[in-house]
Amino acid sequence: MGKAIRRLTHRFLNKQLDFRVRLFNVLAMAGTLISLIMCVFSLIIGDQIFNAFINLCVAALSFGLLYYAYHTGKYQLCYIITISAIFLGMFTVLFFHSGGYHGGMITFFVFAVIFTVFMLEGKTMLVMTLLEIIVYTFLCLWAYSHPEQIQFFTTEKDLLLDILTSFLTVSVILAITLSLHFAMYNRQQRELEAARTRLAEENAALEEINRLKTEFLGNVSHELKTPLTVVSGYAQTTRQLFSRQEEVDSTAVINRMQLISAEAERLALMVGQVLDVTRIEEGHMVIEKSPCHPDEIIHKAIETHYPILNKNGNKLVIRIENELPQINADDGRISQVIVNLIANAIRFTVNGTITVTAKSLDNDILISVADTGEGISPAKLPFIFDRFNNNQKSGGGKDTGTGLGLFISKHIIEEHNGRIWVKSDEGLGTTFSFTLPALP
């Protein structure tokens, strides 16, 4: 029984349905049930076979309309058929065979008008409601003028039972209908309010994303401009050295070329970060794993990118445990993580020490990059791996970096089934650590 009720509720009272559809379904089901009850009542109270037949027809039509509307979706047509066939047709017949205005049909007229107001809208609702009121008023006046055409109840008891039955039936239907209406309305209002709240939160999030992207574009533009300016400036001064009619200082040329190389490498790293974020968002970042030695990855990363890591007067210390086991990793991507972490440490450390360590930890390899810089405030730590996070000031007092390095590093480590985290004491330094599974 409970399962059948849940099935009916899901089919006919699903909150995804339009309100009028649900209301029609309720009234059609109630009309079917109540008409069957009135049919039985007409047979019980005496010579009311015709009324029983009409009520049976109403029940059949209500059920037929419910079934047809559910399977075709033509609810507006079913509304009109209900009003025309039942309210204006069968109710008129029952009026003459149920005591006229001396019986309980008057209460059903009220029900019919309310149903019409609920089901229809606009001009159609006004026309049909006005038509019902005119027809029902005319029926009462006609019954008053031609009482011989009315089939009155034979006893006061039958009349009382008919009035009470009609009154209770309509009252219950209207109570259920209005209760359902207001329950649906209140639920929809709550859902609307919740949707407004979610929309406001989403708008705030979109505004924050837009702000971060604007800030990101500003930072990237500034960061790209700096190495381009350096490269352009030193390229021009180097050209001037060669244009002079005198011996060229090879040391000066080498120094300039090293600076150009360092800035070009820095520029390439920033462009690579932007491209990597695009690949991550599209799910196209390629990770090609193979057995490799973590110590070789660390040394190669530092040697390759030494020109851009040798800044701010810092001392770089490398401490790698002997005979570390191999890892199954993309050595280029892990090298990228190490360079990102060292570069990040250097930006926020001046005349300090950057320490890179690697050691075994259970079944993992633990790699850490620690600095003696300014540290990170506790309020910023939870967001340090977020995309576009660039809310810190560098040791030089300027915003630097794209704000993408740590976000990319986290993605790379997690793609290797590792984890990455940070510990920091404001004013004392920061340590970034990550683990990678060791090969047996």
N, C-alpha and C positions, 0 to 999 in steps of 0.2 A: 504493500500500500504506500509506504513512504517513498519507495523507489519510483512508483508511478506518479506521485505528487511532484517529486523532484524533476521528473521528465517533463511533465506538463508545465511546470514553472519555467524550466529552461527554454522550452519551445515558445510559450506564449507570453511570458512575463520577463524575458531577458532584458536587462537594462540597456543593451545595445539597440533595442527596437525603439522606434519613435513612440512618444508618449501616447498619441492617439491610437496607434496600433495596439499597444498594450491595453489601453482602456477598452477598445473595441473587443479585444480577446476576452477580457474580464466580463464585460457585459454580455457577450455572446454565450460564454459558458454559463453565466448566471441565468441568462434568459432561457437557455435550454433546460437547466435544472428546475427553475421556478415554474416554467410552463408545464413541465411534467408533474410537478407537485399540484399545480392548479387543475390539471387534467384529472388527477386522482381525486382532488377535493370536489370537483364538479360531479363526479360519479358518486361520491359518498353522500353528498347532501341531498341527493334526490334526482328528480327529473331534469338533469342538466347534460344530457348526452351530446347535444349540439355544442355546448360550451366546452365539453371535454374534447370533442373533435377539433374545435378551433385551437384550443390550447396545445393539443398534440401537433397540429400543423405549425403553430408558432415555434414549438420546441424543435421540430424537424427543420424548419427554415433557419432558425438560429444556429443549429449545429451545421447545416449545409453551408451557410455563409461563413462560419468559422473555418471550416475545412477548405472551402474554395479560396478564401482570402489568404490563408496560410500558404497554400500551394501555388497561388498565382501572384500574390502580392498586390492584387487590385483592390486595395482597401477602400479607396474613395468610392468605387462602384458599389461595394458592399454596404457602405454607409447609406448611400442613396436608396438602395434596395431595402434596407432595414427600415428606413423612415417611411418609404412609400408603401411597401407591402405590409409591414407589421403595424407601424404607428398610425398610418392613415387608412389602411385597409382592414386588417384583422381587428384592430382596436375598435373601429367603427361598428363592425359586426357584433363584437362582444358587448359593446355599449347597449345595443338594442336587445340583446338576449340576457343581460345581467342586471336588469332593473334600472337602466338609464342612469340619471343623476341621483337616483335613490340607492344605487349600489356602490361598489368599490372601484369602478372603472375611472372615476375622476382622479384618483391618486395615480393611476397609470398614465393619464394624460399629462400630469405634472412631470412624471418620470420621463415621458417621451420628449417633452420640451427641453428638459435639462440635458438629456442624452444628445439631442440635436445640437445644442450650444457647445457641448464638449467635442463632438465629432467633427463638425464642419467649421469653416472659418470664412471670413469675408462676406461678400454679397450672397454667396450660396447659403451660408448659415442664417443670415437675416431673412432671406426669402422663404426658406423651409420652416424656420421658426414662426414667422408671421402666418404662413399657410396653416401650420398646425393649430395655432391659436384661433384662427378664423374657423377652421373646420370643427374644432372641439366646442367653440362657442355656439356655432350653428347647430351642432348635435343637441346641445342642452336646450336651446330655444325650440328646436323641432320636437324634442321629447315633451316639452312643456305644452306645445300646441297640439301634438298628436299622441297623447298618452296611450291610445289604443294600439300603437305600433310597438310599444315597449313590452317586453316579457318580464313582468315583475316577479319577485320572489313570493312564494306562496305563504311563507310564515316569517314572523319577525326574527325567529332564530336563524333561518337561512340568510336573511338580510344581514343580521349582525355578524354571522360567520364570514360572509362575503366581504363586508367592510373591514372587519378585523384582519382577515387574511390578506386583502389587498394592501391595507395600511402597513402591516408588518412586513410584507414582501417588499414593497417599494422602499420602506424605511431602511431595511437591511441592505438592499441593493445600493441605495444612495449613500448609506453610511460606509459601506465597503468601497464604493467608487470614490467618494470624496477623501476617505482615509488613504486610499491608494494614491490618489492624485496628489495630496499634500505630502505623502511620504516620498513619492517620486520627485516632487518639486524640491523638497528639502534636501534629498540626496543629491539632486542635480546642482543645487546651490552650493552644497559642500564640495562637490567635485569641481564646480566652477571656481570656487574660492581656492581650492587646492591647486587647480590648474593655473590660476592667476599667480599664486605664490611661486609655483615651479617656473612659470614664465618670467617672473621678476628675478628669480635666482639665475635662470639661464641667461637673461639679458645682462645681469650683473657680471656673470661669468664671461659672456661674449665681449662685454666692454673691457673687462680685465685682459682677455686674450688680445683684443684689439690694441689696448694700451701696451701690452708686452711686445706685440709684434712691431708697433711703432717704435718703441724703445729699442727693440732688437735691430730694426733697420737702421736707426740712427747710430747705434753702436757699431754695427757691421760697416756702415758707410765710413765712419770715423776710423775704424780699424783697418779697412782696406786702403783708405787714403794715406795712412801713415807709411806703410811699407812701399806703396807706389811712389810717394814723395821721396823717400830715402833712396829707392832704386834709381829714380829719375835724377836726383841730385848728384849721387856718386857717379852715375854713368856720365853725366855732363862734365864733372870735375876730372874724371879719368880721361875723357876725350880731350880736355884742355891740356892735360899733362903731355899727351902724345902729339898735340898740335904745336907745342913749343919747339923752337929750334935749339934744343939743348938736351943733355942726357936725362933720360927718364929714371926717376927713383923707383926701382922695382919694389921696394918695401911698401911705399905708399900705394902703388897700384895693387899689390897683393892685399893690403888691408881693406882697400875700397872694394875689391872683388869679393872678399869674405863678407863684408857688410851687405853687399848686393845679394850674395847667395843666401845669407841669413834671412833678409827681408823677403826675398822671393819664396823661400821655404815657409816662412810664416804666412805669407799670402796664400800659398798652396794649401796649407793646413786649414785656414779659415774657409776657403772655398770648398775644400773637402768636407768640412763639418756641415756646411749648408746642404751639400749634396747627400751626405749620409742621413740627415734628418728626413729629407724627402724620400730616400729609399726605405727608411724605417716606417714612415707613415704609409707608404704604399706596399710594405711587406716585401720589398725587393732587395734588401741588404743581403749580400752573398757572404756566407761563412763557409770557408773551405778548410776543414780540419785535417790535420795529419800529425803523426808523432813528432814532437820537437822538444828541445831542452829549454827550460825557462831561463837559465843563466845566459844562454846565447841570445835569447830574445831581448833580455834587459840590456846587455852590452851593445848589441846591434842598434837598438832603439836610441840609446844615449849617443853612440858614436855618429849615427846618421844625422841626428837632429841637434848635435852639440852646439852649432852656431846660434840657434835660437834659444838654447837652454842656458847658455853661458852669459847670464845677465844679472844686474842688480848686486854684483859683488858677492854672490853667494858661493859657498863651498859645497860641492857635490860629493857625497860619501856613498859608496856601494858596498853592501854587506850581503853576500850570498853564501848560503850554507853549501858545503862540499857535497858532491855526489847526489844532487837532487834528482828524483825520478822524472821521467819524461811526462809530458802532458799531451793530450789529444786536442790540438787547438789550431786556429788560424793564426800563425805567427805574426802576420801583418796587422791583424786586428788587435791582438794583445799588445803588440808594439805601440799601436795607436793609443790604447788605454794608458800605457805607461807614460808616453810622451804627454798626453793630456793632463795626467796627474802631476807630473814634474813641472810642466809649464804653468799649471794652476798654482802650484806651491811657490814657484819663482815670482809670479806676479804679486804675491802678497807677503813676500819675504825680502828684506833688504839687509845685506851684509850679515846673513845668517847661514844656517846649514840645512841642506836638503839631503835626507838620508833615504836611500832605496834599499830595502831588505827583502830577502826571499828565503824561505825555510819550509821544511815539511811540517804539516800539522795534521795528525791522524792520517786520513787517506787523501788529503788535499795538499796543494802547494799554496802557501800564504805569501802574498806579495804586498808590501806596504811602502807608501811614500810619505815621509814625515818631514815637517818643516818647523822652523823656530820663528815663524812669522806672527802676524797680528791675530790669528785665530778667527773663529766664526762665532757670532752671537748665538745664544741658545734659541732665540726666536726664528733664526734663519735656517737652522740645521734641518728641520723637517722638510724644507723645500729645496735643499741643496742639489738634488738630482732632477729637479723639474726642468722641463724645457724652457728656454729663454730666461732662466734664473741668472740674473747678473746684478744683484742688488748690493754687492759689496764694492768697496773702494780698494783699489790696488795699493801696493806699497808706495807707488809714485803719486798717489792722490788723485788718480783719474780712473774712470770706469774703463775697463779693458776686457777684451775677449768677447766672443759672440754669445756666451751663455748657453752653449750647446754641448761643450766638451764632456761635462759630467753626465748629462742626459744620454749621450751616445755611448759613453763608457759603461753605464749601467746596462744598457741594452746589449752591448757586446758580451759582457760578463754573464748576464743571465742566459744568453743564447749558448754559452759554453757550460751551462748547468752549474754556474758558480754564483757567488753573491758578493756584493760590494757594500761597504759602509764607511762611516766617517766618525771620528772622535776629535773634539776640539775644545780647547780652553781659551777663551777670549784673552788675547794679549800674550799667550804662551806658545801657541802653535797649533797645528792641525795634522792629523794622520789619516790618510785614506788607505784602506786595506781592501783586498779582494782575494777570494779563493778560487782555485781551479782544480777539478778532480785530477788526481795523479793516476797515471797508468800503472797497473799492477806489475 
